[in-house]
Amino acid sequence: MKLHVQHIWPSPQNDRFIGAKMAILYDAQTAMIQSIAGPGVELNVAFNERSAYYTSCASMEAYNVTGILDALAAGEAAGCDAALIACGNDPGLHAARDALRIPVVSATESALLTACMLGRRFGVITADEASVALVERNLESYRLEDRAIRNRPVRSPGFYEDGTDWVGDPEYLRARVIPRFEEVARGMIEDGADVICTACGMYSAFSMHGYAKIGGTEVPVVEAIAAGTHMALMLARLRRDYGVSTSKQRAYRGIAPELAAQLLAPLRNPGTA
């Protein structure tokens, strides 16, 4: 089995925003995903070399999606059985399902669907405040508003950092990250949340370091990258073993791959048309 893992930023060596330091986060995520998948699964880790970087507003996200879709298409062409978009804002998810025939999942949607099986109502915690509106938009597009708490179902502790210290320094995570996360989570629990979902790839550090429950409670934390990995593997096996994959009847019908390639050629290779 082969799983495509799609990042939304460029590869670390081409990253003009944070730089090669991002390899710390990506390498740790890859190791975690591989540990979940097991030795029999090959990972096809891809980046977005056409990234617009700023992913917490809809206009910049739209620019990001073009590079994400091309990289996902390349993963499908390379024989991947399913794809995971490894970002808590779930960019390009519906478009990717329209464009590809293999199953495509995203991090936060996977966490929300998992939460629906673990409790009656969930709350969602993203990283920075600007992402709240995007995650709220996604929550509505998934038709899961009624499973979320009524009052401010998506909240943020106000994290504005790259997450590399989170994965590399467990003490930093315990002392600087988890207390702020739990402060927000406890407010959501008071408002009726049975489950807390994460909505940012940086929170994959929780899974890496064994944090899965709000301290002093029985409220589970569903970390999105781990949930997305499990969901992608399940759908890959359903496709491989039973032929079940993304519906092409209506919403995700798309167009023939050959026609799409013809129409997109001038955009992918300017000046060659």
N, C-alpha and C positions, 0 to 999 in steps of 0.2 A: 504494500500500500504506500501511496505517496501523497503527502499533505503539503499544500501550498500555504505559506504564512506570509501575509502581505503587510508590510509596514508602510506608513504614510509619509515618512521623511526619507531623504536620500541616505545612501550608505554612509557610514561614519567618515570614511576617507574623503567623501565629497560634500560633507555637511558644512555649509558656510555659516550656519547659525550658532551651533554649539560645538561642532567639530568632532574629532576622533574620540572624544570622551564618551560619546553616545554608544560606542561599542560595548561599554560596561553594561549598560541596560540591555542592549540587544542580545549580547552573548548570554547573559543570565536568563533572559526570556527564552532563548532558543534551547538552552540546557533544560529549563523547566518543562517546556513543551515536549522535548524529546523524552524526558523521564516519564511524562504522562502517556505518550504514544507508545513507548517501548521500542526495543531494538529492531523490531520487524517493520517499522514505519520510517520511510525516508522523508526528510523535511526539505522542501524547496523554499528557502527563505529569500524573499524579494523585497526590494526597496523602491522608493518612488523618486527617481532622479529628476523629475520635473516638479518637485514639491514646491508649493507656495509657502511652506513652513507654518504660517499662522493658521492654526486649525480650529480656533475657538470662535469663528464667525462664519456665517453662511456663505458670504461672497468668496472669501479665500478658500473655504472648503470646496466650492465649485471648481476652482482652478486645480486644486489637488486631485480631484476625482479623475480627471483625464489620464493622468499618469498611473493612478491606481488601476483603472480599467485595463490599460494596455499591459501592465505587469500581470494582472490576473489572467488575461487572455493568453499571455505567454506561458503561464503556469498550466493552464488547461491544455495548450498545445504540447507541453512537455510531458503530458500523461498523468497529471495530478488527479487524484480521485475526489478531492474536495478542497475548499479554500477557506481560510480564516482571515478576516480583516482585523488586524490587531490594534484597534484603536477604540477607545470608549465612546467616541462620538459617532461610531458606526458609519463613516463616510462612504457614500457610493453603494450602499448595500443593495437597494432596490435596483439600481442601474446594473450592478454586477449580476444579479439574478436574471435580469432581462438579457444580458449579453452572453452569459455562459450557460452551458448545459450541465456542468458538474455542480453539486451543491455548494453554495456560498453562505457562510455564516459570519456573524460579527460578534464582537466581544460582549457588548452590553445587552443586546437582544437575547443572547444565550443565557446571560445571568438572570435576566428578568423571567424568561420562560422556566428556568430552573427554580427560581424563587416561588413561582406559582405552584410548584409541587411540594414546597417545604413550609408554606404558611398561607394564611388568608390574605394578608396585605404586606406589601414591601415598601421600603424607602430606598432611594437611589442617591449615592454620594459620588459626585464627580470631583475633579481636582480644583480647577480655577473657577471663579464666579462666572466668567464669560461663557463657559461651556454649559451652564445650567439651561439656558434657553434651547440649545441644540439637543440636549438630552430630553428635555420636555417635548420638543417637536417629535423626536423619535418615539417616545413613549406613546404619544397620540397616534402616530402612524402605525404602530404595532397593535393598536386597539387594546392596550393594556391599562388604560387609565383607571378602570374600575377595580383593578387588582392592587393598585397603589394606594397609599394613604391620601386622604383628601387634601390636607393642608400642606402645601409646598412639598410635593412628592420627590422633587429633585433639589438637593442642596449641596453646598460646597464649604469645605473648611478654609478655602482661600490659599491653596498651595500654588506657588509660582516658582517652581524649580524643575530641574531636568530628571530627577528621580534616580540618578546614578548612586547617590549616597544611600538611598533606600535599599537597593539590592546589595550593595557592597559592605554596608555597616549595620549589622543587626541592632547594635546599641542605639545608633542614630534613629532607626525605625521605631524602636520601643520608646525612646525618650522624647523624640521630636515630632513623630508622625502619628502614631497610634493614639496618643492622648487627644490631639486635635480632631482626629477622625471620630473617636468615640464621643467626644463632646457633641458633635453634630448628630451622631447616631442615636444618642440617648434622647435627644429632642424628638427624633422621629419615632422612637419607641414609645415615648409619652403620647404621641399623636396616633398610635395604633399599629406601628410596624411590627410584624412578626419576624421579618427577614430584612437584612440590609444587603443591597447590591452595590458593587463598585462600578464606576463608569469612567475609568481611565486606565491605560496600560501600565502606568507607574505603580498602581496598586498590586501588580503581579508580585511585588516584593512580599505581600502578605502570604501568598501561597508558598513562595520560596522559603520563608522563615516560619511557617507553621501557625500563622495567626488566622483563625477562622471563626471566632465567636467574640461578641462584645463582652468585655470583662464584667464579671459579676452577674451575668444574665444567661439565659438559654437561647439567645437570639443569634442565629448563624449569620456569618458574612459570606456571601457568594462572590468570590473574586472573578472578574469578568474574563480575563485571559485564560484561566484554567477552565472555566465553564465553556468558553468558546472552543477550546481545544477538544474537550470531551464531546461537545455537540458536533464538531466537524468530523471527528473520528466515527461517531455513531452514524452520521449520514453517509460517510464514505463507505462504511460497511453495508448499509442498506442498499446503496447503489451497486456495489460490487456483488453482493450475495443475492439480491432480490430484484435488481433493476429499478429501484425507486429513486427518483431524482426530482429536480425542480420542475414544476408544471410548466408546460409551454402552451397551455390552452388559451389563457387570457392575459392576466396582468404581466406575466413574465415571458410572453410569447417571443418577443424580439424579432429579428429578421435573419435570413439565411446568413451563415458565417461568410460565405463567398461574397455576397452583396455588401455586407458590412465592411469587409476588407477593401473592396473596390471604392466604396464611398469615403472611407476614412484614409485612404492612401495619401491624398494631398495634405491632410492634417498631420499624419505621422511622418511624412517625408516631404516637407515644403520644398517647392522648386522642381520636383520630379514629375509632376502631373503633366 
